[in-house]
Amino acid sequence: MADRSRPGAQASEEDLQTHMAEMEAEAMADDFIRDNPDEEALEADLQNLQYELEVLRARLAVIKEQAGTVVRANLEWADRSAHDQLGDYPWLKLAGAMAGTFVFGRMLRNAPVAAILAAVVPLVLSKAEK
């Protein structure tokens, strides 16, 4: 279980849900125990709840910051990987390759496949026999 004594302590979602369930159970139990609450007890409960809200807000801020860091790190990794594999301007090269594939595909759709195969098959077979 994570340290709940200070705001911003590292905690998982499960820890936070467990803590919230415990607080809810305590609040429900307090409702049954107190028949005639005095003002000091109510003020103490209010301060306790305000402190718990501060703790939860601090933990959520830390979780948001960590999620942002993870997303930025993944984007930087993808960009570095693209540069390593394709050199400078990797996205432009990928776009060019996609456009070339599209144009080549259009040309193949309009080409007479039977005539091309009739010319290529004898060449391939002659290379395969050697």
Backbone bond lengths (Angstrom), bond angles and torsions (degrees), N, CA, C in turn:
res aa  C-N    CA-C-N  psi(-1)  N-CA   C-N-CA  omega(-1)  CA-C   N-CA-C  phi
1 M - - - 1.464 - - 1.510 108.33 -
2 A 1.300 117.39 137.83 1.459 122.77 -177.84 1.523 110.48 -73.02
3 D 1.339 115.87 158.53 1.456 123.20 179.33 1.522 109.18 -71.70
4 R 1.335 116.63 117.52 1.463 120.93 -179.09 1.514 112.08 -99.31
5 S 1.329 117.98 4.21 1.453 120.42 -173.92 1.519 113.05 -78.40
6 R 1.336 118.27 -16.59 1.460 119.05 -178.37 1.526 109.66 -133.97
7 P 1.320 115.05 144.81 1.473 118.26 178.80 1.521 111.36 -64.20
8 G 1.326 116.23 145.24 1.454 121.13 176.30 1.517 113.84 82.29
9 A 1.345 118.09 5.05 1.461 119.84 179.39 1.526 108.72 -63.02
10 Q 1.316 116.49 146.28 1.459 120.75 -179.13 1.527 109.08 -63.70
11 A 1.311 116.95 127.60 1.461 121.27 -179.32 1.522 108.49 -149.92
12 S 1.302 114.97 146.51 1.456 118.79 177.57 1.521 108.98 -89.56
13 E 1.302 116.05 169.82 1.459 121.43 178.61 1.525 110.19 -60.32
14 E 1.328 115.85 -38.23 1.463 120.33 179.74 1.527 110.65 -64.19
15 D 1.351 117.47 -41.21 1.461 121.32 177.66 1.517 110.91 -61.39
16 L 1.333 116.41 -43.20 1.462 120.17 179.74 1.521 111.54 -64.75
17 Q 1.324 116.99 -41.45 1.462 120.26 178.75 1.530 110.92 -64.85
18 T 1.327 116.74 -40.89 1.462 121.22 177.95 1.518 110.24 -62.44
19 H 1.315 116.30 -44.56 1.462 120.83 -179.66 1.524 110.67 -63.07
20 M 1.329 116.73 -42.64 1.464 119.76 178.75 1.531 110.67 -63.26
21 A 1.323 117.58 -39.47 1.466 120.67 178.62 1.527 110.41 -64.57
22 E 1.330 117.12 -40.51 1.467 120.70 177.78 1.528 110.48 -62.48
23 M 1.343 116.23 -44.42 1.457 119.59 179.62 1.526 111.21 -62.43
24 E 1.331 116.43 -40.30 1.458 120.32 179.55 1.524 110.95 -64.76
25 A 1.343 116.58 -41.68 1.458 120.32 178.46 1.527 110.88 -63.53
26 E 1.330 116.82 -41.64 1.461 120.49 178.39 1.522 110.78 -64.03
27 A 1.326 116.93 -41.14 1.460 120.58 -179.73 1.523 110.72 -64.64
28 M 1.337 116.81 -40.55 1.453 120.10 178.52 1.524 110.64 -66.70
29 A 1.319 117.31 -39.61 1.459 121.00 178.63 1.524 110.33 -65.48
30 D 1.337 117.49 -39.34 1.461 121.18 178.80 1.526 110.97 -63.08
31 D 1.333 117.44 -35.68 1.461 120.55 179.39 1.524 111.41 -62.72
32 F 1.326 117.31 -37.08 1.453 120.46 -179.41 1.527 112.44 -77.94
33 I 1.322 117.26 -32.30 1.462 120.91 -176.01 1.523 111.42 -74.05
34 R 1.315 116.66 -42.76 1.466 120.32 -176.05 1.521 110.81 -85.46
35 D 1.290 115.73 117.39 1.458 119.41 174.07 1.523 110.46 -93.86
36 N 1.335 116.15 -35.49 1.453 121.47 -177.20 1.529 108.28 -134.76
37 P 1.344 117.02 80.07 1.460 118.52 -176.30 1.529 110.83 -70.75
38 D 1.318 114.80 140.62 1.455 118.16 175.74 1.522 109.73 -92.90
39 E 1.283 116.76 168.17 1.455 121.58 -173.91 1.526 112.49 -66.69
40 E 1.316 117.73 -34.38 1.474 120.29 179.55 1.529 110.99 -65.46
41 A 1.318 116.63 -39.96 1.466 119.89 179.41 1.525 110.24 -66.38
42 L 1.326 116.26 -40.83 1.462 119.18 177.80 1.523 111.21 -63.90
43 E 1.327 116.54 -40.73 1.467 120.51 178.30 1.528 110.84 -64.03
44 A 1.317 117.10 -40.43 1.468 120.90 177.91 1.526 110.36 -64.28
45 D 1.331 117.13 -41.94 1.470 120.62 177.61 1.527 111.09 -63.01
46 L 1.325 115.68 -41.69 1.458 120.12 179.04 1.529 110.96 -62.47
47 Q 1.303 117.46 -44.72 1.467 120.92 178.03 1.523 111.53 -63.62
48 N 1.332 115.81 -39.03 1.467 119.98 178.27 1.533 110.49 -63.31
49 L 1.320 116.53 -44.30 1.462 120.12 178.82 1.527 111.78 -65.34
50 Q 1.328 116.85 -39.85 1.458 119.72 177.55 1.522 110.96 -62.83
51 Y 1.329 117.25 -40.24 1.465 120.94 177.88 1.532 110.10 -64.26
52 E 1.324 116.72 -43.74 1.472 120.01 179.82 1.534 110.52 -62.79
53 L 1.337 117.05 -38.27 1.467 120.04 176.76 1.527 111.22 -64.05
54 E 1.323 117.14 -39.93 1.468 120.21 177.12 1.529 110.60 -62.15
55 V 1.330 116.08 -42.36 1.468 120.72 179.48 1.528 110.04 -62.18
56 L 1.331 116.35 -46.26 1.470 119.69 -179.27 1.524 111.74 -65.43
57 R 1.330 117.32 -39.70 1.465 119.70 177.64 1.525 110.89 -63.42
58 A 1.332 116.69 -40.75 1.460 119.85 179.10 1.524 110.84 -64.54
59 R 1.319 116.79 -41.47 1.474 120.19 179.12 1.527 110.77 -65.54
60 L 1.333 116.79 -41.54 1.468 119.52 178.36 1.525 111.26 -64.72
61 A 1.325 117.33 -36.38 1.468 120.18 177.55 1.522 110.36 -63.74
62 V 1.329 116.48 -40.82 1.465 120.08 178.44 1.524 110.37 -65.03
63 I 1.329 117.01 -42.00 1.466 120.66 179.90 1.529 110.85 -64.30
64 K 1.342 117.40 -41.49 1.469 120.54 177.49 1.524 110.85 -62.39
65 E 1.323 116.23 -42.34 1.465 120.07 179.79 1.526 111.00 -63.80
66 Q 1.333 116.46 -42.82 1.463 120.13 178.97 1.526 111.09 -64.62
67 A 1.328 117.68 -40.40 1.465 120.46 178.73 1.526 110.33 -63.65
68 G 1.327 117.44 -41.11 1.458 120.26 177.08 1.516 112.35 -62.89
69 T 1.332 116.00 -39.69 1.459 120.41 178.38 1.524 111.04 -63.73
70 V 1.318 116.82 -41.61 1.469 120.95 179.60 1.530 110.57 -63.76
71 V 1.324 116.93 -43.95 1.472 120.39 179.97 1.526 110.46 -63.02
72 R 1.344 116.63 -45.56 1.474 119.60 179.30 1.528 110.90 -61.76
73 A 1.337 116.76 -41.91 1.467 119.99 -179.78 1.531 110.93 -62.87
74 N 1.328 117.17 -40.52 1.467 120.04 179.43 1.523 111.64 -66.88
75 L 1.327 117.41 -39.18 1.466 119.96 177.72 1.525 111.06 -65.74
76 E 1.327 116.68 -42.07 1.469 120.14 178.32 1.523 110.49 -63.65
77 W 1.336 117.10 -40.14 1.468 120.27 179.16 1.529 110.21 -62.67
78 A 1.348 117.66 -44.70 1.465 121.00 -179.71 1.521 110.59 -61.95
79 D 1.314 116.94 -40.53 1.460 120.42 179.88 1.532 110.76 -66.81
80 R 1.336 117.33 -44.95 1.478 120.49 177.90 1.521 110.97 -62.11
81 S 1.331 116.05 -40.81 1.466 120.15 -179.94 1.523 110.66 -63.10
82 A 1.328 116.98 -42.58 1.466 120.37 178.55 1.527 110.64 -63.62
83 H 1.328 116.97 -41.42 1.470 119.98 178.50 1.524 110.84 -65.48
84 D 1.333 117.51 -40.22 1.467 120.58 179.14 1.524 111.80 -63.31
85 Q 1.325 116.95 -38.63 1.456 120.23 -176.34 1.526 112.82 -82.84
86 L 1.322 117.45 -35.19 1.464 119.99 -171.89 1.523 114.15 -117.89
87 G 1.321 118.66 -0.99 1.454 120.87 179.00 1.519 111.77 78.31
88 D 1.339 114.99 -152.05 1.459 119.99 -179.32 1.526 110.93 -68.35
89 Y 1.300 117.36 149.04 1.459 125.14 179.06 1.533 112.73 51.84
90 P 1.335 117.75 55.08 1.473 119.46 -176.03 1.525 112.93 -63.41
91 W 1.339 118.17 -35.60 1.459 119.87 -176.63 1.528 110.38 -71.40
92 L 1.319 116.58 -32.84 1.453 119.89 176.39 1.529 110.18 -68.28
93 K 1.322 116.33 -40.27 1.471 120.07 178.77 1.525 110.59 -65.29
94 L 1.335 117.11 -40.20 1.466 119.61 177.51 1.529 110.81 -64.30
95 A 1.317 116.47 -41.59 1.466 120.06 178.31 1.525 110.48 -62.69
96 G 1.342 117.43 -40.85 1.466 121.41 177.59 1.521 111.69 -63.45
97 A 1.333 116.25 -41.30 1.466 119.99 178.86 1.526 110.53 -64.77
98 M 1.313 116.65 -40.43 1.467 119.69 178.76 1.526 110.58 -65.71
99 A 1.326 117.80 -42.55 1.465 121.03 178.68 1.525 110.22 -64.16
100 G 1.332 117.46 -41.79 1.464 120.86 178.28 1.518 111.79 -62.75
101 T 1.320 116.35 -40.35 1.463 120.11 178.10 1.518 110.74 -64.15
102 F 1.325 116.57 -40.19 1.460 120.60 178.63 1.529 110.75 -62.26
103 V 1.330 115.98 -47.06 1.475 120.48 -179.00 1.523 110.12 -64.09
104 F 1.337 117.27 -44.16 1.468 121.14 179.36 1.529 110.45 -62.03
105 G 1.326 117.10 -40.23 1.464 120.89 177.75 1.513 112.04 -63.42
106 R 1.333 116.95 -40.81 1.467 120.91 177.23 1.526 110.79 -63.40
107 M 1.347 115.93 -40.24 1.461 119.61 179.64 1.522 110.78 -65.70
108 L 1.336 116.98 -39.18 1.469 119.96 179.83 1.522 111.47 -67.03
109 R 1.326 116.97 -34.24 1.468 119.76 179.14 1.518 111.18 -64.14
110 N 1.323 116.70 -32.80 1.460 120.61 -177.52 1.533 113.04 -92.93
111 A 1.321 117.41 -9.38 1.467 120.97 -176.87 1.531 110.11 -80.26
112 P 1.330 116.50 147.59 1.474 120.05 175.43 1.533 109.17 -77.12
113 V 1.313 116.74 99.84 1.459 122.90 -173.57 1.531 111.09 -61.76
114 A 1.302 118.74 -40.22 1.465 121.84 -177.63 1.529 110.60 -62.05
115 A 1.317 118.32 -41.93 1.468 121.28 -179.47 1.529 110.31 -67.79
116 I 1.318 116.39 -39.85 1.467 119.44 179.21 1.524 110.16 -65.14
117 L 1.325 117.37 -45.18 1.464 120.42 179.38 1.532 111.12 -64.00
118 A 1.314 117.53 -37.57 1.463 120.73 179.04 1.526 110.67 -63.11
119 A 1.317 118.12 -31.27 1.459 120.99 179.74 1.525 111.48 -84.78
120 V 1.306 117.96 -33.63 1.467 121.39 -173.06 1.519 112.21 -85.86
121 V 1.315 119.42 -37.70 1.459 122.21 -174.56 1.529 111.79 -58.55
122 P 1.322 121.50 -45.91 1.471 119.45 178.17 1.547 112.12 -61.32
123 L 1.319 117.32 -36.19 1.466 119.33 178.47 1.540 110.96 -65.67
124 V 1.311 116.90 -43.60 1.462 121.41 -179.52 1.521 110.31 -65.50
125 L 1.333 116.95 -42.05 1.454 120.21 -179.73 1.531 111.55 -66.85
126 S 1.319 117.28 -36.56 1.461 119.49 179.82 1.526 109.65 -68.30
127 K 1.311 118.81 -37.03 1.485 121.48 176.98 1.525 109.93 -69.40
128 A 1.322 117.90 -35.33 1.459 120.84 -178.17 1.536 111.00 -70.68
129 E 1.319 119.21 -29.82 1.455 121.92 -179.49 1.515 111.98 -73.35
130 K 1.311 118.48 -25.42 1.462 121.54 -176.71 1.474 111.46 -78.40
